[in-house]
Amino acid sequence: MRNWKVEVYYKPEVPDTVGQGILEDIADLGISGIDSVRTATVYWIEGSLDAQTIDRIGTELLADPITQAYTFDAQNDTAAGWTLEVQFKPGVTDAVGDSTVKGIKDLGITGVTTVQTGHKYWLMGALNAEILETIAQRLLMNDVIQTFSYEKPSS
């Protein structure tokens, strides 16, 4: 049994319209100095699966091959700015996760026990932990059902 983390994000040449909208919302909060926001959907897949099977799930189910790319078990990627992850609190129903389990089974893949979903954000610019927490709590999450974590840039 293993937990896999799959991140699905827009290819560099594709505009991240979700990230652009968040950037505008940040400015509407009166926060300046943020240069860009990139987004990803995160899938935490638990089950008896190997890397080849996870790769197949990413290719055939999770990512749109024209506009998106994916990675699984990415190592520390904080060199590109602050990273923030939002996910559901334990016990909260994750409808997207549940439908992802069904989609994986529809591919004929067995061994998946659960899928949890969330979002990842890469924020570039003049940031500190206090500003990041404000952005998370006011824009990116619902405190009743979600939690967040973040990492500082490594440089």
Order of alpha helices (4+ residues) and beta strands (2+ residues): beta-alpha-beta-alpha-beta-beta-alpha-beta-alpha-beta
